[in-house]
């Protein structure tokens, strides 16, 4: 008899998400999550909250060292400044292009649906727009005054700049930097092993994250804003399954069906954490080990995309703008909608790395086209759930651009991309320690110790 097939980590994570949704909705609809109740205090805001936050913190813990060492290895792996420039230019153009397409499609869909018309709802939730940094300041801050501070704060653009500059400098030093480069490659491999270790507990963490979100949100708010939610989700799915897949096929010739099969894991993580930055370790592992993108390309395109790629957020802005304009009977006209598209594309750079980026960008857009910023209070209740979905779309866009750029540069292993099982791991395998490797390391340490005696 053949051995039963082991369940992959992706399947386990999807099961965790499904069970989390079911349990969260049961808790919410049954009223068990009432403020001060045992379930609310010790389960939802206790166990689920602690497990979920610990997992997200563990992922965030890996982001800075993983991006730092991966970028150094990537730059040294490319070995050519012109090639690095091409990778950067292609990535930037594709990210801006997909963002522009996303918001234009979202505005069109929302305008046709006519969401918000005749809705005389008044919200009790106030919203005060935060001021985003001017574009000039963003460009200035790309160069860190203190790279250690940028690492401590998790500022992606300054970290990317410093890591690339360090990698270029190592190339210029040449042979003398060999040991440093080898050390960075070992450190990068170690970080990827840490990703595997943390992913081994993902099914349980995803269950806790989703269960808490569903228990808090429920479906009441969705019923009140059903038109807005349906159009926004439709626009996000249209962009993910149609626009991005067409872009992938046209610019790379790669199979969209295979891409969607392999990106599922990263999408679930993005949905659970609602953070592109926190998902960087998983996205990076997915595009390199599951899709065959060379680390020299992925190490740049993935963190860069997590910082400036705002497809999902741009879609939310387009749908929200039409919705609030209809609620307040404001006719924006063609020029107003063109302004929204331009503002969203520029704001995706200008608000890079700013916490609560979606609502900040939206308040900027509203102020520019003359819509009342307090109107954002109408959609605040469902923004958390919508943020989870749009983050999954953002991460998918990062992977699409990474695949296109890698294919165009000949930095992609097509055999890995075509293999459905390539790079898939089992939770038990993720934390497996090879006894032979363990003994080899012990021998090396003992030899080093003997020489120092």
N, C-alpha and C positions, 0 to 999 in steps of 0.2 A: 504493500500500500504506500502511496506517495504521502509525503508530509503535508499537513494542512497549510495552506498559504497564509503567511503572516500578514497581519493587518498593517498597512503603512501608516506613518505618522499623520499624513494628510487626511486619511479616512478617520483616524481617531480624533483629530482636531475638528473636522466637520461634525462628527458625532457629538463632541463636546459643545459645539456651537448650537446644534439643534436641540439638545437636551437643556441647555441654558435658556434658550428662547422659550421653550415649553414651560419650564419651572418658573421662570421670571414672570411670564404672563399669568400663570396659575396663582402665584403669590399676589400679584397686583389685582387681578379681577376678583379674587376671593376676599380682598380687604385685609389680608394678613400683614400687609406692609404698612399698616396705620402707624402714624408717628408715635414713638414711645413703646410700641409693642415688642414682644420678645423677638419675633422674626425680624422686625425692622432694626432693632438695636444690635442683636447678637449674630444674626445670619446675614442679612443684606448689607448693613453698614458695619458689620463685624467681620465674619469669616470671609464672605465674598469680596468685600472691600479690601481687606488685608492681603488675601491671596492675589487678587487682581493687580493691586498696586505694587506688590513685591515683584511680580512677573514683569510689569511694565518698567519698573526701575532696573531690573536685571537686563532687559533689552537696551535701555538707555545707557546703562553702564558700559556696554560694548561699543556704542556708536563712535565715540571719539577715538579710542585706540584702534578700532577696526578701520575707520576712514583714514586715519593718519598713516598706519603701516601699509594699508592697501594702496593708497595713492602713491606712496614712495615706491612700492614695488611696481605699480602700474607705469609710472613715469620712467623708471629704470628699464622696465620691460619693453616699452615703446622704443626707447633709445634714440629718438629723433624728435627734435623740437618742432619741426614742421608738421609731423604726423600728429603730435599733441595739439597743435593749433587747429588742425583740421577736425580732430575729434571734438574739441571745444566748440568750434564754430558750427559744426553740423548739429551738435546737441542743442545749442542755444536756439538755432533757427527752428528746429523741429519742435522744441518745447513751446516756443512762442506761437508757431503755426497751429499746433493742436489746441492751444488755449483760445486763440482767436476763433477757430472753427467751433469749439465747444460752446462759447458764449453766444455766438451768432445763431447756432442751432437752437439753443435753449430759449433765447428771446423769441425766435420764430414760433416754436412750439407753444410757448406760454401765451403769445399774442393770439394764436389761432384758437387755443382753448378758452381764452377770455376769463381766466381765473381772477377772482376778486371783484368782479363786476356786481354791483348791487349788494355788496356785503357791508353792512353798517355796524360792524363789530368794533367795540371799544375795548382796548386792552388795559388791564390794571398794571401790567408790567412795563416799567419805564426802561428806556435804554439810552445811555449816554455814550456817544461815539468817542473812542480814544483816538488821539492824534497819531498818525503813522509818521515815521521819519521821512523827511524829504529825500527824493531820489539822489540828490547830490551827496547827502550824508551817507546813504547806503554805499555809493561808490567809494567814498573816502574810507569807510569802515571795512571795506574788503581787505585792506592792508592793516593787519593787527598791530597796534602799538605794543602789545605784549602777547605773544602767541600762547603762553601758558594760561593767561587770563581767558583768551578765546577758547582754549580747550576746556577750562574749568566751567565756562558758561555754556559750552556746547554750541557756539556760533559757527555755523557751517561754512559760510562764505570765507571768513578769515582763515578758518582751519584748512579749507581747500587750497587757498592761495599759498599759505605757508608750507603745506605739504608738497605742493607742486614745485615751489621755489627750491625747497630742500632737495627734492629728487633731481631737479635740473642741476643744482650745484654739485650733487654727488656724481652725476654723469660727467661734469666738467673736470672734477678731480681725477676721475678715471680709476686706474688700477689701485691706487691707495685707498679708495673707498670700498674696495671689494668686500672686506670683512663687515663693514657697516651695512652694505646692501644685503649680504647673506643673513646678517642678524635681523634685518627688517623682514626678510622673506620667512624666516623661522617664526618671528613674532606674529606675522600675518597668519601663518598656518595655525599657530596656537590659538589666536583669536577665533578662527573659524571652528576649531574644536570646541571652544567655549560656547559658540552659537549652537552647536549640536547638543551640548549638555543642557543648555537652557531650554532648547526646543523640546527636549525629552519630557518636560513637565507641561508643555503647552496645552494638551487636551484639557487638563484640569484647570489651568489658569484661564483659558478661553471660556470654559464653562462658567467660572466664577464671574468673569468680566461681563459676559452677555446676560447671565442671570440677574446681576445687579442692575444693569441698564434697563432690562425689560421690566423688572420689578418696580423701578422708579418711574419709568415712562408710561408703561401700559399702552392702551390703545384709545383712551379717551381723547387725548390731544389730537391724535390722527383723525378722529371723527370730526372734530371742530374745524380742522384745516385740510379736509380730505382733498379738495381741488388742488391746493398748493402742493401737498405731499405727492399726489399721483402724478402731476405734471413734472415735478422735480425728479422723482424716481424714474419716470419714463425717459426724461432727458439724459439722466446719468446712464441708464441702461443702453439707450440709443448710442451714446458716445462710446461706451465700453465695447458693445458687441458689433457695432456697425462702423462708426467713424475710425476708431483706433485699429480695427481689424483691416479696414480698407487701406489705411495708411501703411500698416505693416506689410500687407500683400503687395501694394504698388511699389513701395520703396525698397523692399527686401526680397520679395518672392517667397517668404517663409509661410508655412501653413498656419493660419489663424486657429484652426481646431487644436493643433498640437500646443500652440501658445496658451490657449485658454485652459487646457488640461494641466499644464505645468505651472501656471501662475496662481492656481487656486490657493495654495498654501499661503503665499504672501498676501493674497486678498483677504483671507480669513484673519490673519494677524493684523492687517491694516484696519479691518472692520472692528476688531475687538479692541484695539488700542486707540483708534481714531487719531493716530499720529504717524505721519510719513517718516519723521525722523526716528521714532522708536522702532519702526519697521525696517530701517536701513539694513541691519544685520541679516534679516530674513530675506529681503529683496536681493541683497548682494549674493547671498548663497544660492538663491533660486536662479538668477540669471547666469551665474558662473557654472554651477554644478548641474543644474537641471536643463539649462538652455544652451550651454556651451560657449557663452560669451567669455572671451579672454579677460582676465583680471585687469590687464593694462587699459582696457576700455571701460569695463564695469566699475572700476574703482573711482573713475571720474564721473561717468554719466549718472550713476545711482545717487550718490550724495548731492550732486549738482541738481538733479531732478527733484529730490526730496525738498530742496530749498526753493527752487523757482518754478517748478511745474505745478500749476494750480488749475488743471482742467476741471476737476470736480467743484472746486470753489468758484471758478468762473461761471460754471453752469448754475450754481446756486444763486449767484449774483444776478444773472440774467432772468431767471424765473422769479426771484424775489422782487426785482425792480418792476417787472410787469405786474405782479400781484399787488404790490403796495401802490403803484400808480393807479391801478383800477379801483382799489379800495378808497383812495382819496380823490378819485375822479380827475386825475392829472393826465393831460394828453402830452406825452413826451415827443411824439412825432419821430420822423426818420432821423433827424439830426441828433435828437436826444438819445436814441438807441445806438447810433454810431459812436456817440460820446461814451456811452456805457461800455461798448466793446473796447474802445481805445484805452479807457481808464482801467479796465480790468486787466488788460495785457500789461500795461505799465505798472500797475499796482502789484502784479505778481512778482515783479522784481523789487519794487520799492518797499514791500512789506515782508520780504524774505526773512524767515527766522523769527518773526515777531509772534509772541503768544496770542492766541485768539485771532489768528490772521484773517479768517473768513469774515467775521463780523466787523473787524477794522476796515478791511477792503470794502465791505458793503456800505459802511457809514461814509467812507470817502466818495464812493460812487453816488450815493444819495445826495450828499452835499453838493456835488458837482452838477447834478441834473435838476436840483431844486425840489427833491422829495423830502418830506419830514423824516428826520433821522429816528424820531421816536416810533415811527412805523415798524421799525425792526422788532419792537416789543411784541408785535403780533405773531412773529414766527420763532421767537426765542424758545418756546416750549418744546418744539420738535427739532430744534437745531442740533441737539446732541445726537439724535438718531440719524439725521441727515448727514451730519459730520462723519459718522462712521461709514456711511455708504460712499460719500464723495472721497474719503481717504482711500478706500479700496480702488476707486477709479483713478486717483492720482498715482498710486503705486503701479497700477497696470500701465499707465502712460509712461512711467519711468522705465519699465521693463521693455515696452515697445520701442522706445527711442534707443535704449541700450542695444537691443537686438539689431535694429536698422543700422546704427553707426558701426557696430562690430562687423556686420556682414559686409558693409561697403568698404571697410578697411582690411578685409581678409583676416579678421581677428575673431573668427567664430568657428567652432567645431561643429559642423553640420551633422556629423554622425551622432553626437550627443543630443542635439536638438531633435533628431528624428527618432531617438530611442525613448519610448514612453516611460521606461523604468530608470533611466539615467539619473543619478543623483538622489533618488528617493531613499529615505532612511526609515528604519524602524526605531521606535522609542528606546528599545533595549540596546540596539546597536549604537545609538548616539552616546551612551555612557559606558560602552564596552571598553575595557582596558586590556590590551594585548600583553600577555605575560612575557612574551619574548622581548617586546619593546621595553617593557618595564625593567627586565633584567639587564638589558643592554645599557639603559640609562644608569642603573645602579652601579654597573661595572665602570662606566665612564667616571662617575662621581668618586668611586673608590680609588681609581687610578690617579685622578687629580689630587685627591687627598693624600695618597702615598707620596706623590712627587713633592708636595709641600712640606713633608715631614723632615 
